[in-house]
Amino acid sequence: MTQTQLIRRHPDSSIDVDFYRTRATSLRGQAKRDATTLRCAGVLAMVGALAVVFLVLLVAVAPMHAHSARPSPSSTPITQGAVL
C-alpha cells in the first residue's frame, strides 16, 4: 500500500524549499504563541488560586481580631452622671 505524496516543486522539477521553509517558520511562530498563551494561563490560574487562599485566610482570621479589638463589657468603668 504505497501512497504518493504531493511535493511542491518548481517547474524544473526541483523541490520548492522556500515554500516549506516559510511554512515551517509560520508553524514555529504559532507554536511559540500557543506556548506563551498556555504559560500565561497557568500563571493567572496560580494567582487566582493564591488570591482565593488569601481571602479564605483573611475571613478565617478576621473574627479573631474583631473580638480582641473590642473591650469586654466588664472591663469598662461605668460612670454615672459624668458630664463631658
C-alpha angles and dihedrals in degrees: 000000000000120000123196117225121221104235119189109239139178119245089263089060095252117134115263097238094171090060092054093042091054091046092050091049090052093049091047091052091050091050090052091050091049092049091050091049092051092047092051091047090053092050091048091049090051092049090049092050091049090049091053091049091048092050092048090051091046092053092046094050098040096076090053092055093043092060094046093049095056117075115237116251093241094057097055114089116237112230116190120194095006114153118211 
